[in-house]
Amino acid sequence: MKNRQSRLTWLVAIVSVLSLFIAACGDSNDDSKKKTTTTAGATTPSSAADKGSLAKLSGKLDGGGSSFQDTFEQKASADFDAAVKDAGGDTTIKYTNSGSSDGKKGLADKSLDFAGSDSAIKPEEESLFGSRKILYFPIVGGPISVAYNLKGVDNLKLSADTLAKIFQAQVTTWDDGAIKADNPGADLPSTKIAVVHRSDGSGTTSNFTKFLVAASPSVWKLDAGETVKWPNSTQGGEKSTGVTAIIKGTNGAVGYVDLADAAKEDLNVAAVKGSGSDFVKPTSDTASKALAAAEVKPDLTYNPIDSKGAGAYPITSPTWILVDAKQSEAGKVEVLKGYLKYILDQEQARASSLLYAPLPDSLKQKAVAQIDQITAG
């Protein structure tokens, strides 16, 4: 009798365990259905509501401008178009890397639906837009790296004063005393320095030179702007890709480019010291610290340049998508709003992997709230 009871007790225990296992499997299957899936590298929204809104989108948008944000834009637009297609809609977002100045001109003459720019509209550009209200949508931030090609030197430190002297052609060889002072103990060659800069109107140039104005005011004499009158001994390259190509092919070359483009060409980048006390390497994390410390204006423009926050990379650039608040084509309104929302909601998670810095949550929420200001009229 006792053996029979023992067997019954054992069978009941087995059934109980199996029941719990089956229930757990059911919960796991339910959870898996709720998870986000990917299609062609895009994140498909997990909610039916998000999919439903994307399914209604149809149309094409032409954007262009900032080469700094180009890597992010190409990924974001491909992801968005794939997500819309997966939901049942049909969009084509095209972004052309042409420089911030050209982007703003294209928005002004309405040859572009949106402009990428790393700098705000300048007073002398305002007349191009007349009475139109232009909205600034921050999308990411990122480091402007000081990229270089110097045989035998892999870890270089450059202070703001030394950078100012290099780009003004006051320091012309890599073993100059100013560079040695930033790099005690380093074996620096007497190689001639080949300075490379942007030849087109560029927000990257604007932000790099703003850094030199802010962090080296007593040394830097060339002012700041999207174009600068560089010394004759320097060399210009069109867009970031042109600058990186020259640096890669020239021993002794140095220039300023977004970190993503420097990484594509496997270029060395310097640790930079601004007004703060430390030399900091450009990374998405050190750029994020600069973004978090920046003061944001009501129009969502902000300046993370020469941040003095601990561990913040001092040449961190903002970048925006600029759009008209009033759109002449009603059919483009929802596509534009959908694209901006997708970038601000879904694409932020990919920023770091592309060597950009995602927006701080507070700034992201302000940008999302502004989307509803885009209307047809």
C-alpha positions as CSV (number, residue, x, y, z in Angstrom):
1,M,0.0,0.0,0.0
2,K,2.8,2.3,0.9
3,N,4.5,1.6,-2.4
4,R,1.3,2.4,-4.3
5,Q,0.9,5.7,-2.5
6,S,4.5,6.6,-3.2
7,R,4.0,5.9,-6.9
8,L,0.8,8.0,-7.0
9,T,2.6,10.9,-5.2
10,W,5.4,10.7,-7.7
11,L,3.0,10.7,-10.7
12,V,1.2,13.8,-9.3
13,A,4.5,15.6,-8.9
14,I,5.5,14.8,-12.5
15,V,2.2,16.0,-13.9
16,S,2.5,19.2,-11.9
17,V,6.0,19.9,-13.2
18,L,4.9,19.2,-16.8
19,S,1.9,21.6,-16.3
20,L,4.2,24.4,-15.1
21,F,6.6,23.7,-18.0
22,I,3.8,23.9,-20.6
23,A,2.5,27.1,-19.1
24,A,5.9,28.7,-19.1
25,C,6.4,27.7,-22.8
26,G,3.0,29.3,-23.6
27,D,4.1,32.5,-21.9
28,S,7.4,32.5,-23.7
29,N,5.6,32.0,-27.1
30,D,3.3,34.9,-26.3
31,D,6.2,37.1,-25.4
32,S,8.0,36.3,-28.6
33,K,5.0,37.4,-30.6
34,K,5.2,40.8,-28.9
35,K,8.9,41.4,-29.6
36,T,10.2,43.6,-32.3
37,T,11.3,41.9,-35.5
38,T,13.7,43.1,-38.1
39,T,13.3,43.3,-41.9
40,A,16.2,44.3,-44.2
41,G,18.0,45.9,-41.2
42,A,15.0,47.9,-40.1
43,T,13.2,47.7,-36.8
44,T,9.5,46.9,-37.3
45,P,7.3,48.6,-34.7
46,S,5.9,46.1,-32.2
47,S,2.5,47.7,-31.8
48,A,-0.4,47.4,-34.3
49,A,-0.9,51.2,-33.9
50,D,2.6,52.0,-35.1
51,K,2.3,49.6,-38.0
52,G,-1.1,51.0,-38.9
53,S,0.3,54.5,-39.1
54,L,3.2,53.5,-41.3
55,A,0.9,51.5,-43.6
56,K,-0.8,54.7,-44.5
57,L,2.3,56.4,-45.7
58,S,3.1,56.8,-49.4
59,G,5.3,59.3,-51.2
60,K,8.9,60.5,-51.8
61,L,11.0,63.1,-49.9
62,D,14.2,64.7,-51.2
63,G,16.6,65.8,-48.5
64,G,20.2,66.9,-48.6
65,G,23.0,68.9,-47.1
66,S,25.3,68.1,-44.1
67,S,27.9,65.5,-44.9
68,F,28.4,65.1,-41.2
69,Q,25.0,63.5,-40.7
70,D,25.2,61.6,-44.0
71,T,26.1,58.2,-42.5
72,F,23.2,58.4,-40.1
73,E,20.8,59.7,-42.7
74,Q,21.6,56.8,-45.1
75,K,20.9,54.2,-42.4
76,A,17.8,56.0,-41.1
77,S,16.2,56.5,-44.5
78,A,16.8,52.8,-45.5
79,D,15.4,51.6,-42.2
80,F,12.4,53.8,-42.4
81,D,11.6,52.8,-46.0
82,A,11.9,49.2,-45.1
83,A,9.7,49.5,-42.0
84,V,7.0,51.3,-44.1
85,K,7.1,48.7,-46.8
86,D,6.9,45.9,-44.1
87,A,3.8,47.6,-42.7
88,G,2.2,47.9,-46.2
89,G,3.0,51.5,-47.1
90,D,5.4,52.8,-49.8
91,T,8.0,55.6,-49.2
92,T,11.3,56.7,-50.7
93,I,13.5,59.0,-48.6
94,K,16.5,60.2,-50.6
95,Y,19.3,62.1,-48.9
96,T,22.2,63.7,-50.9
97,N,25.4,64.6,-49.2
98,S,26.2,68.1,-50.4
99,G,27.3,70.2,-47.4
100,S,25.3,72.2,-44.9
101,S,25.3,75.4,-47.0
102,D,23.9,73.7,-50.0
103,G,21.3,72.0,-47.9
104,K,20.0,75.3,-46.6
105,K,20.0,76.8,-50.1
106,G,18.0,73.8,-51.4
107,L,15.4,74.2,-48.6
108,A,15.2,77.9,-49.3
109,D,14.6,77.5,-53.1
110,K,12.3,74.5,-52.3
111,S,14.3,72.0,-54.4
112,L,14.6,70.0,-51.2
113,D,11.9,68.9,-48.8
114,F,14.2,68.9,-45.9
115,A,17.8,70.1,-45.2
116,G,20.5,68.6,-43.1
117,S,22.6,71.2,-41.4
118,D,25.2,71.3,-38.6
119,S,24.7,75.1,-38.2
120,A,21.7,77.4,-37.8
121,I,20.5,79.7,-40.6
122,K,22.8,82.7,-40.5
123,P,21.5,86.3,-40.5
124,E,22.7,86.8,-44.1
125,E,20.7,83.7,-45.1
126,E,17.4,84.7,-43.6
127,S,16.3,86.7,-46.5
128,L,16.3,83.5,-48.7
129,F,13.4,82.2,-46.6
130,G,11.3,85.3,-46.5
131,S,8.6,85.0,-43.8
132,R,8.6,81.2,-43.8
133,K,8.9,79.6,-40.4
134,I,11.7,77.0,-40.3
135,L,11.8,74.3,-37.7
136,Y,15.0,72.8,-36.3
137,F,14.8,69.1,-35.5
138,P,17.9,67.8,-33.7
139,I,18.5,64.2,-34.7
140,V,21.9,63.2,-33.2
141,G,25.2,64.7,-32.2
142,G,28.6,63.5,-32.8
143,P,32.4,64.1,-32.6
144,I,34.3,66.1,-35.1
145,S,37.5,64.2,-35.0
146,V,41.0,65.5,-35.7
147,A,42.1,62.7,-38.1
148,Y,45.7,62.3,-39.1
149,N,48.2,60.1,-41.0
150,L,51.6,60.1,-39.4
151,K,53.8,57.0,-39.8
152,G,54.8,55.5,-36.5
153,V,52.5,57.7,-34.4
154,D,49.3,56.1,-33.3
155,N,48.4,58.0,-30.1
156,L,48.4,61.8,-30.5
157,K,47.2,64.5,-28.2
158,L,46.5,68.0,-29.4
159,S,45.4,71.0,-27.3
160,A,43.2,73.8,-28.7
161,D,46.2,76.2,-28.9
162,T,48.3,73.7,-30.8
163,L,45.5,72.9,-33.2
164,A,45.0,76.7,-33.8
165,K,48.7,77.0,-34.7
166,I,48.7,73.9,-37.0
167,F,45.6,75.0,-39.0
168,Q,46.9,78.6,-39.3
169,A,50.2,77.1,-40.6
170,Q,52.2,78.6,-37.7
171,V,53.3,75.1,-36.7
172,T,54.5,73.3,-39.9
173,T,56.4,70.1,-38.7
174,W,55.3,67.3,-36.5
175,D,58.3,67.6,-34.1
176,D,57.5,71.3,-33.3
177,G,57.8,72.2,-29.7
178,A,54.1,72.9,-29.3
179,I,53.2,69.3,-30.4
180,K,56.0,67.9,-28.2
181,A,54.6,69.8,-25.2
182,D,51.2,68.0,-25.7
183,N,52.9,64.7,-26.2
184,P,55.8,64.4,-23.7
185,G,58.0,61.3,-24.4
186,A,56.5,60.7,-27.8
187,D,58.9,60.0,-30.7
188,L,57.7,62.6,-33.2
189,P,59.2,62.8,-36.7
190,S,60.2,66.0,-38.5
191,T,57.7,65.2,-41.2
192,K,56.0,68.3,-42.8
193,I,52.4,68.9,-41.7
194,A,49.9,68.8,-44.5
195,V,46.7,70.6,-43.3
196,V,43.5,69.4,-45.0
197,H,40.2,71.3,-44.7
198,R,36.8,71.4,-46.4
199,S,36.6,73.2,-49.7
200,D,32.8,73.5,-49.7
201,G,30.5,75.4,-47.3
202,S,30.4,73.2,-44.3
203,G,28.7,73.0,-40.9
204,T,31.6,70.8,-39.9
205,T,34.0,73.7,-40.7
206,S,31.7,76.0,-38.8
207,N,31.7,73.9,-35.7
208,F,35.4,73.1,-35.8
209,T,36.3,76.8,-36.1
210,K,33.8,77.7,-33.4
211,F,35.7,75.4,-31.2
212,L,39.0,77.2,-31.9
213,V,37.4,80.6,-31.3
214,A,36.0,79.4,-27.9
215,A,39.0,77.3,-26.7
216,S,41.9,79.2,-28.2
217,P,40.8,82.9,-28.5
218,S,44.3,84.3,-28.0
219,V,45.8,82.2,-30.8
220,W,43.1,81.6,-33.4
221,K,42.8,84.5,-35.8
222,L,40.8,83.1,-38.8
223,D,37.4,83.5,-37.1
224,A,34.6,80.9,-37.5
225,G,32.2,80.1,-40.4
226,E,31.1,77.6,-42.9
227,T,33.9,78.8,-45.1
228,V,37.2,80.2,-43.9
229,K,40.1,81.9,-45.7
230,W,42.7,79.2,-45.0
231,P,46.5,79.7,-45.5
232,N,47.7,79.1,-49.1
233,S,49.8,76.2,-47.9
234,T,46.7,74.2,-46.9
235,Q,44.7,71.8,-49.1
236,G,40.9,71.6,-49.5
237,G,38.8,68.5,-50.0
238,E,35.1,68.4,-51.1
239,K,32.9,67.0,-48.4
240,S,34.1,64.8,-45.5
241,T,34.9,62.0,-48.0
242,G,37.2,64.3,-49.9
243,V,39.1,65.3,-46.8
244,T,39.5,61.7,-45.6
245,A,40.8,60.6,-49.0
246,I,43.5,63.2,-48.9
247,I,44.5,62.4,-45.3
248,K,44.6,58.7,-46.1
249,G,46.9,59.2,-49.1
250,T,49.3,61.7,-47.5
251,N,51.8,60.9,-44.8
252,G,51.9,63.9,-42.4
253,A,48.3,65.0,-43.2
254,V,45.8,66.2,-40.6
255,G,42.2,67.4,-41.0
256,Y,38.8,67.6,-39.3
257,V,36.1,65.1,-40.2
258,D,33.2,63.4,-38.5
259,L,34.2,60.3,-36.6
260,A,32.1,58.0,-38.7
261,D,34.0,59.0,-41.9
262,A,37.4,58.8,-40.2
263,A,36.5,55.2,-39.0
264,K,35.4,54.2,-42.5
265,E,39.0,55.0,-43.7
266,D,40.6,53.5,-40.6
267,L,42.3,56.8,-39.8
268,N,44.0,57.6,-36.5
269,V,42.2,60.4,-34.4
270,A,43.8,62.6,-31.8
271,A,42.7,63.1,-28.2
272,V,41.8,66.8,-27.9
273,K,41.9,69.2,-25.0
274,G,39.7,72.3,-25.1
275,S,39.1,74.7,-22.2
276,G,38.7,71.7,-19.9
277,S,41.6,70.1,-18.1
278,D,41.8,66.8,-19.9
279,F,42.6,65.4,-23.3
280,V,39.6,63.4,-24.5
281,K,39.3,60.9,-27.3
282,P,36.3,61.2,-29.7
283,T,33.7,58.5,-29.1
284,S,29.9,58.4,-29.0
285,D,30.0,58.3,-25.2
286,T,32.2,61.3,-24.8
287,A,30.1,63.2,-27.3
288,S,27.0,62.2,-25.4
289,K,28.4,63.9,-22.3
290,A,28.9,67.1,-24.2
291,L,25.3,67.0,-25.5
292,A,23.9,66.4,-22.0
293,A,25.7,69.5,-20.8
294,A,24.5,71.9,-23.5
295,E,21.9,74.6,-23.0
296,V,18.9,74.2,-25.4
297,K,17.2,77.3,-26.8
298,P,13.4,77.4,-27.4
299,D,13.9,76.8,-31.2
300,L,15.9,73.6,-30.3
301,T,19.3,75.0,-31.4
302,Y,22.1,74.3,-28.9
303,N,25.8,74.4,-28.7
304,P,27.8,71.5,-27.2
305,I,31.1,73.0,-28.5
306,D,34.0,73.2,-26.0
307,S,32.0,71.6,-23.2
308,K,33.8,71.7,-19.9
309,G,31.9,68.7,-18.5
310,A,34.0,65.8,-17.1
311,G,34.9,63.4,-19.9
312,A,33.1,65.4,-22.6
313,Y,34.7,65.6,-26.0
314,P,35.2,69.3,-26.7
315,I,34.6,69.2,-30.5
316,T,31.1,67.7,-30.4
317,S,28.8,68.9,-33.2
318,P,25.0,69.2,-33.2
319,T,23.2,68.5,-36.4
320,W,19.6,69.1,-37.4
321,I,17.0,68.4,-40.0
322,L,15.5,71.7,-41.1
323,V,11.9,71.8,-42.5
324,D,9.2,74.3,-43.3
325,A,6.5,74.5,-40.7
326,K,4.0,75.0,-43.6
327,Q,4.2,72.5,-46.4
328,S,2.9,73.4,-49.9
329,E,2.2,69.7,-50.7
330,A,-0.3,68.1,-48.3
331,G,0.7,64.6,-49.4
332,K,4.2,65.1,-48.0
333,V,3.2,66.2,-44.6
334,E,2.5,62.8,-43.1
335,V,5.6,61.2,-44.7
336,L,7.8,64.0,-43.3
337,K,6.2,63.7,-39.9
338,G,6.5,59.9,-40.0
339,Y,10.2,60.1,-40.9
340,L,11.0,62.5,-38.2
341,K,9.1,60.5,-35.6
342,Y,10.9,57.3,-36.7
343,I,14.3,58.9,-36.4
344,L,13.5,60.3,-32.9
345,D,11.8,57.2,-31.6
346,Q,13.3,54.2,-33.3
347,E,16.7,55.2,-34.8
348,Q,18.3,56.7,-31.7
349,A,19.2,53.2,-30.5
350,R,21.4,52.8,-33.6
351,A,23.3,56.1,-33.2
352,S,26.2,54.8,-31.1
353,S,26.9,51.9,-33.5
354,L,27.3,54.5,-36.2
355,L,29.6,56.5,-34.0
356,Y,27.1,59.3,-33.4
357,A,25.7,60.3,-30.0
358,P,21.9,59.8,-29.4
359,L,20.0,62.7,-28.1
360,P,19.4,63.2,-24.4
361,D,15.8,62.2,-23.5
362,S,14.8,65.7,-22.6
363,L,15.9,67.1,-26.0
364,K,14.4,64.1,-27.9
365,Q,11.0,64.7,-26.3
366,K,11.1,68.4,-27.2
367,A,11.8,67.5,-30.8
368,V,9.0,64.9,-30.9
369,A,6.5,67.4,-29.4
370,Q,7.4,69.9,-32.2
371,I,6.5,67.5,-35.0
372,D,2.8,68.5,-34.9
373,Q,3.8,72.0,-35.9
374,I,4.3,70.7,-39.5
375,T,1.1,71.3,-41.4
376,A,-0.2,71.8,-44.9
377,G,-1.0,75.4,-46.0
